[in-house]
């Protein structure tokens, strides 16, 4: 495995973290909107609910529709198996992360 492959692996790992952060932010937004609407703090909740519905719909579409590419998690699993089989690559990866 070359240096560029290791860099690609690290970038993919960072992207996966960014995606999880996005989903956490959207879940927080959803909970806040629902709480504000249920307590009557927001009187005109339609724009927030439409935004929330659009975000949920887009997230579902992006999650379940493969766009002609293998999923990131599948690629990462393949790369991790190769890294775990080679002790030298484990050392290189440990040096890269620090």
C-alpha angles and dihedrals in degrees: 000000000000131000091257090054090054091048090049090052092052092048091050090051091052091049091052089055091050091052091051090049090052092052091048090051092050092048090051090049090051093050093048093049093048091048093048092048094046092050091047095241092126110053099181101046098158097096091049093047092048090050091048092049091050093049092049092048093049091047092052092048093048092046099051105031113079109207098211094289132101113253120265092239091056092050092047091051091054092048092046091053090053092047092048091053093056119059092196091059090050088056092047091050092048090052091048094051094053 
